[in-house]
Each structure stands twice: as structure tokens, then as C-alpha cells.
Amino acid sequence: DIAYCERDVTTQQKDEVFSAYRRAGYKLSYEQRSSYKIDHYIPLCAGGSNNNENLWPQHLSIYNVTDSIEKLGCDKMAQGRVSQARFV
């Protein structure tokens, strides 16, 4: 069973994650912040959490592709066609 987790991540937490990646050396510009969303590395439907360690700035060019793949994986998990271990 996968525990339910609130999807909402606060604006403050999103800013913290974005700043942490900048401090780690990633070339992220505050001027281009709108080109990124703070996303879950391990999706909530696969047991991921809203902890900062599971969040990362995902560029528009990536999330336009991965969001539909993530939904497909979540749907297959809900149908019992793929296990949590295989999804993560």
C-alpha cells in the first residue's frame, strides 16, 4: 500500500529547492524560473514524498514529455499491472 501524500508544495519550499540546486552548482537562472517547475523525483503515486530531497527543478522541455509517462506509470500501478518496485 502506498500512503497518500498531499501534492501541494508551498511556494517557499519550491524557492528553497530551486536555491539549493543553484548552490549545488546547477546553472539555473532566476530570470528563467518560470521555465521550471518543482517536481517530485519519485512520483507521489509511487510512494514519493514532498520532502525537499524528493523535489527537483524540472525544465519545461523535460516535463512536457515526462508528465504523460508518469501518468501512464501511475495508472498501471493503480490497475496492478506494474509494481511499485518496478516503477521506482
MDTraj code that builds the backbone (N, CA, C; nanometers):
import mdtraj as md
import numpy as np

residues = "ASP ILE ALA TYR CYS GLU ARG ASP VAL THR THR GLN GLN LYS ASP GLU VAL PHE SER ALA TYR ARG ARG ALA GLY TYR LYS LEU SER TYR GLU GLN ARG SER SER TYR LYS ILE ASP HIS TYR ILE PRO LEU CYS ALA GLY GLY SER ASN ASN ASN GLU ASN LEU TRP PRO GLN HIS LEU SER ILE TYR ASN VAL THR ASP SER ILE GLU LYS LEU GLY CYS ASP LYS MET ALA GLN GLY ARG VAL SER GLN ALA ARG PHE VAL".split()
xyz = np.array([
    [0.0830, -0.1185, 0.0000],
    [0.0000, 0.0000, 0.0000],
    [0.0876, 0.1251, 0.0000],
    [0.0493, 0.2221, -0.0778],
    [0.1230, 0.3478, -0.0857],
    [0.0459, 0.4517, -0.0068],
    [0.1137, 0.5129, 0.0886],
    [0.0488, 0.6144, 0.1719],
    [0.0115, 0.7349, 0.0876],
    [-0.1047, 0.7928, 0.1177],
    [-0.1476, 0.9141, 0.0492],
    [-0.0619, 1.0291, 0.0951],
    [-0.0284, 1.1160, 0.0034],
    [0.0554, 1.2314, 0.0365],
    [-0.0038, 1.3541, -0.0305],
    [-0.0102, 1.4632, 0.0411],
    [-0.0594, 1.5874, -0.0171],
    [0.0317, 1.6306, -0.1308],
    [-0.0253, 1.6665, -0.2425],
    [0.0514, 1.7074, -0.3591],
    [0.1084, 1.8480, -0.3430],
    [0.0401, 1.9336, -0.2717],
    [0.0802, 2.0730, -0.2641],
    [0.2156, 2.0911, -0.1968],
    [0.3017, 2.1631, -0.2654],
    [0.4306, 2.2039, -0.2124],
    [0.4231, 2.3558, -0.2056],
    [0.4599, 2.4135, -0.0922],
    [0.4463, 2.5577, -0.0752],
    [0.5418, 2.6335, -0.1672],
    [0.5075, 2.7575, -0.1946],
    [0.5947, 2.8442, -0.2743],
    [0.7301, 2.8586, -0.2070],
    [0.7300, 2.8703, -0.0759],
    [0.8555, 2.8826, -0.0022],
    [0.9421, 2.7579, -0.0222],
    [0.8816, 2.6409, -0.0153],
    [0.9569, 2.5171, -0.0332],
    [1.0107, 2.5074, -0.1755],
    [0.9312, 2.5478, -0.2736],
    [0.9775, 2.5475, -0.4122],
    [1.0982, 2.6385, -0.4283],
    [1.0924, 2.7575, -0.3672],
    [1.2051, 2.8512, -0.3730],
    [1.3285, 2.7921, -0.3059],
    [1.3084, 2.7218, -0.1941],
    [1.4206, 2.6586, -0.1242],
    [1.4875, 2.5528, -0.2125],
    [1.4076, 2.4722, -0.2795],
    [1.4611, 2.3667, -0.3658],
    [1.5369, 2.4294, -0.4828],
    [1.4787, 2.5300, -0.5466],
    [1.5439, 2.5969, -0.6596],
    [1.6776, 2.6573, -0.6148],
    [1.6777, 2.7236, -0.5010],
    [1.8004, 2.7844, -0.4487],
    [1.9048, 2.6795, -0.4130],
    [1.8614, 2.5678, -0.3560],
    [1.9544, 2.4609, -0.3190],
    [2.0248, 2.4054, -0.4428],
    [1.9527, 2.3902, -0.5508],
    [2.0143, 2.3414, -0.6746],
    [2.1128, 2.4443, -0.7303],
    [2.0808, 2.5717, -0.7184],
    [2.1751, 2.6767, -0.7624],
    [2.3024, 2.6706, -0.6788],
    [2.2866, 2.6571, -0.5479],
    [2.4043, 2.6497, -0.4593],
    [2.4892, 2.5260, -0.4890],
    [2.4255, 2.4206, -0.5366],
    [2.4969, 2.2971, -0.5686],
    [2.5708, 2.3065, -0.7023],
    [2.5548, 2.4182, -0.7712],
    [2.6297, 2.4392, -0.8937],
    [2.5508, 2.4252, -1.0230],
    [2.4226, 2.3964, -1.0121],
    [2.3418, 2.3886, -1.1338],
    [2.3196, 2.5286, -1.1890],
    [2.3285, 2.5421, -1.3179],
    [2.3160, 2.6725, -1.3845],
    [2.1689, 2.7065, -1.4043],
    [2.1056, 2.7479, -1.2981],
    [1.9651, 2.7859, -1.3009],
    [1.9553, 2.9361, -1.2792],
    [1.8887, 3.0025, -1.3688],
    [1.8753, 3.1468, -1.3621],
    [1.7398, 3.1848, -1.3022],
    [1.7417, 3.2782, -1.2074],
    [1.6148, 3.3246, -1.1509],
    [1.5295, 3.3916, -1.2584],
    [1.5937, 3.4497, -1.3594],
    [1.5195, 3.5132, -1.4682],
    [1.4428, 3.4094, -1.5510],
    [1.4892, 3.2856, -1.5508],
    [1.4233, 3.1792, -1.6252],
    [1.3452, 3.0849, -1.5334],
    [1.3182, 3.1267, -1.4122],
    [1.2498, 3.0424, -1.3137],
    [1.1173, 2.9896, -1.3658],
    [1.0473, 3.0684, -1.4471],
    [0.9167, 3.0252, -1.4982],
    [0.9292, 2.9100, -1.5981],
    [1.0511, 2.8797, -1.6431],
    [1.0721, 2.7668, -1.7340],
    [1.0884, 2.6355, -1.6583],
    [1.0806, 2.6418, -1.5253],
    [1.0983, 2.5245, -1.4408],
    [0.9778, 2.5061, -1.3509],
    [0.9485, 2.3817, -1.3204],
    [0.8541, 2.3533, -1.2136],
    [0.9269, 2.2650, -1.1129],
    [0.8890, 2.2747, -0.9893],
    [0.9473, 2.1887, -0.8871],
    [0.8647, 2.0613, -0.8878],
    [0.9313, 1.9510, -0.9210],
    [0.8606, 1.8254, -0.9412],
    [0.9137, 1.7190, -0.8463],
    [0.8385, 1.6133, -0.8343],
    [0.8764, 1.5001, -0.7496],
    [0.9662, 1.4055, -0.8284],
    [1.0822, 1.3758, -0.7740],
    [1.1736, 1.2808, -0.8368],
    [1.1083, 1.1422, -0.8400],
    [1.0622, 1.0965, -0.7241],
    [0.9797, 0.9757, -0.7172],
    [0.8355, 1.0245, -0.7049],
    [0.7516, 0.9934, -0.8025],
    [0.6141, 1.0438, -0.8010],
    [0.5401, 1.0042, -0.6730],
    [0.4474, 1.0887, -0.6338],
    [0.3678, 1.0601, -0.5147],
    [0.2953, 0.9263, -0.5282],
    [0.2471, 0.8963, -0.6486],
    [0.1725, 0.7725, -0.6687],
    [0.2602, 0.6488, -0.6528],
    [0.3925, 0.6685, -0.6553],
    [0.4859, 0.5564, -0.6410],
    [0.5519, 0.5581, -0.5034],
    [0.4923, 0.6334, -0.4119],
    [0.5445, 0.6361, -0.2757],
    [0.6377, 0.7514, -0.2462],
    [0.6545, 0.8426, -0.3404],
    [0.7384, 0.9604, -0.3184],
    [0.6758, 1.0545, -0.2172],
    [0.7546, 1.1489, -0.1714],
    [0.7067, 1.2428, -0.0692],
    [0.7300, 1.3866, -0.1142],
    [0.6840, 1.4787, -0.0326],
    [0.7067, 1.6203, -0.0552],
    [0.8329, 1.6695, 0.0153],
    [0.9171, 1.5792, 0.0633],
    [1.0432, 1.6205, 0.1251],
    [1.1317, 1.6859, 0.0203],
    [1.2112, 1.7837, 0.0619],
    [1.2998, 1.8534, -0.0314],
    [1.3901, 1.7564, -0.1069],
    [1.4295, 1.6474, -0.0430],
    [1.5187, 1.5501, -0.1063],
    [1.4516, 1.4803, -0.2249],
    [1.3194, 1.4852, -0.2326],
    [1.2468, 1.4218, -0.3421],
    [1.1961, 1.5245, -0.4430],
    [1.2399, 1.6476, -0.4311],
    [1.1952, 1.7539, -0.5209],
    [1.3133, 1.8062, -0.6011],
    [1.2857, 1.8442, -0.7247],
    [1.3914, 1.8996, -0.8089],
    [1.3308, 1.9928, -0.9122],
    [1.4112, 2.0899, -0.9613],
    [1.3618, 2.1800, -1.0657],
    [1.3658, 2.1094, -1.2006],
    [1.2500, 2.0900, -1.2590],
    [1.2384, 2.0191, -1.3854],
    [1.2060, 2.1201, -1.4953],
    [1.2887, 2.1224, -1.5980],
    [1.2720, 2.2180, -1.7075],
    [1.1520, 2.1820, -1.7941],
    [1.0913, 2.2845, -1.8506],
    [0.9765, 2.2714, -1.9397],
    [1.0001, 2.1666, -2.0483],
    [1.1187, 2.1635, -2.1047],
    [1.1464, 2.0684, -2.2137],
    [1.1409, 1.9237, -2.1663],
    [1.1582, 1.9024, -2.0365],
    [1.1527, 1.7677, -1.9808],
    [1.0115, 1.7341, -1.9353],
    [0.9492, 1.8240, -1.8584],
    [0.8188, 1.7870, -1.8038],
    [0.7106, 1.7798, -1.9093],
    [0.7297, 1.8420, -2.0232],
    [0.6330, 1.8253, -2.1322],
    [0.6300, 1.6816, -2.1824],
    [0.7397, 1.6098, -2.1638],
    [0.7489, 1.4701, -2.2056],
    [0.7168, 1.3756, -2.0899],
    [0.7746, 1.4008, -1.9729],
    [0.7660, 1.3043, -1.8632],
    [0.6311, 1.3010, -1.7919],
    [0.5564, 1.4094, -1.7924],
    [0.4286, 1.4093, -1.7201],
    [0.3339, 1.3011, -1.7718],
    [0.3271, 1.2838, -1.9020],
    [0.2370, 1.1812, -1.9564],
    [0.2897, 1.0408, -1.9258],
    [0.4217, 1.0240, -1.9241],
    [0.4804, 0.8945, -1.8903],
    [0.4528, 0.8617, -1.7438],
    [0.4676, 0.9618, -1.6569],
    [0.4398, 0.9417, -1.5147],
    [0.2944, 0.9015, -1.4945],
    [0.2026, 0.9685, -1.5634],
    [0.0598, 0.9348, -1.5501],
    [0.0348, 0.7904, -1.5944],
    [0.0975, 0.7491, -1.7019],
    [0.0820, 0.6123, -1.7507],
    [0.1313, 0.5124, -1.6457],
    [0.2477, 0.5403, -1.5858],
    [0.3002, 0.4526, -1.4816],
    [0.2076, 0.4459, -1.3614],
    [0.1549, 0.5608, -1.3207],
    [0.0622, 0.5649, -1.2061],
    [-0.0654, 0.4865, -1.2364],
    [-0.1168, 0.5039, -1.3572],
    [-0.2383, 0.4309, -1.3963],
    [-0.2139, 0.2804, -1.3945],
    [-0.0994, 0.2366, -1.4449],
    [-0.0679, 0.0933, -1.4477],
    [-0.0487, 0.0390, -1.3062],
    [0.0082, 0.1193, -1.2160],
    [0.0198, 0.0772, -1.0759],
    [-0.1182, 0.0611, -1.0144],
    [-0.2062, 0.1567, -1.0394],
    [-0.3418, 0.1511, -0.9842],
    [-0.4177, 0.0290, -1.0354],
    [-0.3879, -0.0125, -1.1571],
    [-0.4525, -0.1306, -1.2163],
    [-0.3837, -0.2607, -1.1740],
    [-0.2719, -0.2487, -1.1032],
    [-0.1979, -0.3676, -1.0614],
    [-0.1144, -0.4302, -1.1725],
    [-0.0918, -0.3549, -1.2795],
    [-0.0182, -0.4085, -1.3945],
    [0.1322, -0.3861, -1.3836],
    [0.1743, -0.3002, -1.2920],
    [0.3168, -0.2783, -1.2663],
    [0.3298, -0.2552, -1.1163],
    [0.4392, -0.3042, -1.0592],
    [0.4569, -0.2900, -0.9139],
    [0.5295, -0.1608, -0.8810],
    [0.5165, -0.1201, -0.7567],
    [0.5858, -0.0013, -0.7096],
    [0.7360, -0.0175, -0.7291],
    [0.7906, -0.1343, -0.7013],
    [0.9350, -0.1583, -0.7145],
    [0.9795, -0.1387, -0.8601],
    [0.9003, -0.1801, -0.9566],
    [0.9379, -0.1664, -1.0970],
    [0.9217, -0.0236, -1.1446],
    [0.8274, 0.0498, -1.0866],
    [0.8009, 0.1879, -1.1289],
    [0.9111, 0.2798, -1.0787],
    [0.9528, 0.2599, -0.9554],
    [1.0550, 0.3460, -0.8950],
    [1.1885, 0.2961, -0.9410],
])
top = md.Topology()
chain = top.add_chain()
for i, resn in enumerate(residues, 1):
    res = top.add_residue(resn, chain, resSeq=i)
    for name in ("N", "CA", "C"):
        top.add_atom(name, md.element.get_by_symbol(name[0]), res)
traj = md.Trajectory(xyz[None], top)
